[in-house]
Amino acid sequence: MSADLILYNIGELFCPIDNNEPLRGQAMNTAKIMHNAYIAIKAGKIQAIGEGEVPESLISNETQKRDLSGLTVTPGLIDSHTHLVHGGSRENEFSMKLNGVSYLDILAAGGGILSTVNATKTSTFDELYTKAKKSLDTMLIHGTTTVEAKSGYGLEWETEEKQLKVAKKLNEDHPVEVVSTFMGAHAIPTQLKENPEEFIKELTEFMIPEVSKHSLAEFCDVFCEHGVFSVEQTRTILKCAKENNLKIKIHADEIVSLGGAELAAEMGAHSAEHLMAASDEGISLMAKNNVIANLLPGTTFSLMKTSYADARKMIENNLAVALSTDYNPGSCPTENIQLIMQLGSLAMKMSPIEVFNAVTINGAHSLGRGHETGSFEVGKNADIVVFDAPNIDYILYHFGVNHVKEVYKNGNLVVQDRRVI
């Protein structure tokens, strides 16, 4: 059967190895790399891939063909940890950060998450939608075709619901697939600071059941950190989420080694996020329980810290690693996943193959999408990025610029010459 579209003469085609599970340990540094390659697309799906001449059986008079000579092609990039929908921004805290005021001290003074909570509460649905759509456009231009979007800037139902509905509408309207995560447990509301159990009761007895009942999110996440939610409080919230058929994630051991990685392993979390302060025991337990380590080097960079998550130790201990932007208005205000990939190599010493596996096949599995995207298997979605670069090494070596030339989502050209079309 002839293809609808054939991309051919591809200079370098990066093909993650799909074994129906994320790549772990040494396997993260493996991939099939083709030259003078082609991809055939039919009805938005991968129909065939190969090297050399395109088989005549794939070509008809109706087949569109695109010559990608000298260019590099990868699966669509997957940003599996963002706080996409929010009001306002926090550049007013920038000078405080430059003067050494810590993230937790800013939060304690009513800034940080609590500042964005106020801005999000006072923003209308349309204002949040317009702001988030602009960010999605920027992500798409940089090669992101699937993104996770967390709520968590409401800390009460009306605003949390508004955030989740904005994300749902964006998923319907925008080329980028938006996967929603409920993160009502992002901070403790100021008025309940002395009575956090009351807020946990509200989360578990009302908010989480409502999210599940109305299919507003697929995942539930909790900020398990000193001064926010303890390990025991996090366990209670995530247990409720699982009982309500939500998959679970954990913001774990970002600043303090609290035991979040160990809890992620105990609870069977899909992924644990951040992990800059994860213990050796936590890393080992995550590996044994198949929890993906979702690392966010942009946050360490933005907070002007040196404590990057130890990607090398994690990979050597047989963990599956993903990389994400953590796009948010405070600790990592960037939508550029290529910058994060470059930090993955330059700051965390990941090889180019490990980096690209982290933002394709492993990112897909961290969002439960490994069966439909993240690699070039026949039948998967034709989510494709064309880089104006000779190879994947060049994309990480030549940092700080956007190398994307074209992006295809479900076989449709959605970015051309770094512009959304």
Summary of the structure (lengths in Angstrom):
residues: 421
radius of gyration: 20.9
end to end distance: 28.7
largest distance: 71.0
contacts: 1591
relative contact order: 0.17
helix: 37%
strand: 24%
